């Protein structure tokens, strides 16, 4: 298959390109090569391909609160243009979305068909991107993920590792729960969904299980050979941010098995597999 990856230089996009290397023909385009908000640029590159994967996005969650129109352009208009061009080219459209399309008030994992209820500008723009892709392309996969970390960009584990080297104590919130997820695993799941000819629809690409940011930080610190007791509990009230963070960001994976695709493994075992490359442990 011939794949086009938009946002190919980002943390997830880089892993998607690496996962495809040697298995499929890949056209990897970063922001310098493709402005997804420009119809002419999109139409010029989305041709003669079988799959379009959109990893490009506005991900500055707090900045989106005051720059929602700019976030909307990247997170909704861009996906709309890509999906429209993909449909014209007869290509399958893969749109990467987020747990922020939900408000985080649930107490059990969000199903793929749960109605959207974003609580932030970022969530609204990503939800609009989902809607646009569904409207423009009958042959689409919307792949929601969350709590991403990876080797090819800044991420929570790298930040915590740096702070753990500088401080004797870390204060980390215990009242936000989710699924730490390795970008390499998301890339692999995207490829497996396409190769399995999964039915058009929405799928969740997160690790299994759940943990708080506090619990994840303890695991990170332990990986570094430090005492996890250095990680102290605090609440979201201590870290007030412009955009609300979902308290519960756990996504269910019910749609994967019927599509013939195995879900990602437990977050803890996947972290142990990822840590050497993410933290550059050698």
N, C-alpha and C positions, 0 to 999 in steps of 0.2 A: 504493500500500500504506500501511497504517497501522502505524507503528512505535512501540514503547515502549522508551525507553533508560533503564535503571537505572544509577546512578552517572554521571549526565549532566554533573556539574560537575567531574569529574576531567579529567586531561590527555587521556586517550583519549576519554572520553565527550563532552567538548566538541567534539572533532574529528568524532566520529560524528554529533553533532547538526548541526554545520555542513555536513558532507557531504550530509546528508539534506535540508537546508533548500532548499525550492523544488522538490524532486523527489518528496518523499513527505510525508505527514502525520506529524508527530512529536509524541509526548508525552514530554518530557524531565523526568526526575525525579531530583533529588539526594537526599542523605541526609535532609534536612529534610522532603521530601515522601514518601519511601518508605523504611521500614525493611524490608529484604529478609529479615530473620530473623524477622519477625512474620507468621504465616500470614494473619491477618485483613487486615493492611495490603496484603499481596501480592494476596490474592483480590479486594480492593476495587478495585485499579487494573488488574489484568491481565484485561481484558475488552474486547471490541469492537476488538481489534487483530489484525494479521496476523503481526507479527514482534516478538519480545521480545529485546533485546540487553542482556546483563548485563556492564556495565563496572565494577560495584561490587566491591570486594575489599579484604581486609586485605593491604597491600603492605609493611608494616614487617617485613622479613625477619628481622632480628635479634631484635626484640621477640617474634616468634612463638615463639622457642625457649623463652621462659618464660611465654608467654600463648597456648599452643596451643589451648586450648578456645575462647578469644575469636576467634582466627584461624579455627578450624574453623567457628564459627557463621557468619561472613561468607563464607568461601571454600567451604563445603560445604553447610551447612544452607540458606543463602540461595539458592544456585543450585538446590537441590532443590525449594524452594518455588516459585521462579519457573518452573522447568521443568514442575512439576506443574500450576500454574495455566495455563501456556501450552498444555499438552496439552488441558486442559479447555476452553480457549477456541478450540482449533483453530488455534493460532498456532505459527509456527516459532520455536524457541528457539536463540539464539546465545550461547554461553558463551565468554568470553575466558579463556584459560589461559596457561601459562608454560613456559619451558624448565626451570624448577626441578623439574618432574616427573621429570626425568632427573638422574643423579648427576654427569654431566660427565666420566665416565671414558672416553668414546668417542674415537676418532681419525678418524672420518668422520661426516658429517652424520646426525643422528637422523632416521629415517623416521617417518612419522605412526603406523605400527603397531608401533613399537618398544615392548616392555613397559616399564611405568613402574618407575622405581627412584629415588625421591626420597631425598635425603640430609639434608634439613632439615625442620623442622616446617612451614615455609611450603610447601615442595614437597609434603609429605604432605597438607596441607589442600587445596591446589589439585588434587592428584590425586584426592582424595575428591570434590571438586566435579565433576570430569569424570565419575567413576563415577555420581554421583547424577543428573546430567543425562541420561546414557545410560539409566539405569534408569527415569526418569520420563517421558521424551519420545522417541517414535520419530522425530519430525521435528526434528532438532537439528543444529547445526553447532558443533563445538568448535574454536575458533580459538586456537592457541598462538602467542605472540609472545615477544619477548625484547629486552633492551637498549634499552628505549624512551626516546625523547626527544621533546619537543614544545614548542610555544609557550605552552601553557596550564598550566604547572606547573613545579616544580623538577625538574631533570634533570642528568645528567652533563655535557653540554656547557656549560650555564650555570655549573655549579660550576667547571669547568676554566677557563672564560673569566674568571671573577672571580679565581681564584687566579693566573692568568697576568698579570693586571693588578697584582697585589700582590707577586709574587715574581719573582726572577731565574731560578729553577730549579724544575721540577716533577718529583717522583718518582712514576712510574706503573707499575703492574704489567704485566709482559710475558707472564706465564704464565697469563693468563685470556683465552680467545679466543671471540669471538662475532660477532654481526651487528647493529651499530647500526641501529636502525629508527625511522623517523619515525612518530609517531602518526597523522599525516594519511594516510600510506600504508596503515596498518592499517585505518583507518576506511574508506578507499576500497575495500580488498580485501573487507572485511566486506559492504559494500553490493553489490559486484560478485558475490560468492558468492550472496547472496540473490536478486539480480535474475536470475542465471543459473540459478536453481533447482538449485543444486548438490546432489548426493545427500547425504543425511544421513551424517555422519561427521566425521573429524578433519582439519583443515587447518593448515598452518603459514604464519603471516603475519610473515615477517622479510625483511629485505633479502637480496639475493644476495651471495655472497662471504663473506669472513671476515677478521677483524683482531683484534689484541690491544687492550686498553684503552690501552696505550702508543701503539700505532700510530694509534688513533682520536684520542688527545689531540694527537699531532703534526699531524693533519689539522685539528683544531679551532684550534690555535695558528696554523697557516699561514693559515687563513681570516681570522684577526684581524690578519694582516700581521706577525706576530712570527716569530722564528727558531725552527723546530721543534727545533733542537738544544738548546733550553732544557729539553726534555722528556727526562728521564733514566730508564733502565730500573731497575726493582726487581722483587721477587718478592712473592707473596702472604704469605710468611713475615714480611714487614715490616708487614703490615696484618692482624693476627689479629683475626677478628670472631667473635661468638657462633655465627653460622650459617655453615656451609661454603658457599663459592661454587663453582659448577661450573667446572672448569678449561676445559671444552670445551662451549660452548653454541651450537653450530651446528646449525640445523634444516634438514632437506631439504624440498623442495617438490614431491615426486613426485605428490601427489594433485591438484594444481591443474589441470594441463593436461588430464587426462581429464575434469575437470568443466567444461572450456571457459573457464577463468579464467587469465589471465596472471599470473605471479608478480611480486612487487615487484622493481624494478631493483637494480643493484649499490649497495652501501652508500655508496661514495664519491660516486657521481653523485647519489644521493638526498640525501646530506648537503649537497652544494653547492646543491641546490634548496631545502633546508630552512633552511639557516643564516641567511639574512636575517631570517626571521620568528622563528626560535628564539632567536637572539642579539640580535634587535631592532637590526639593522644599518642599517635605514632604506633 
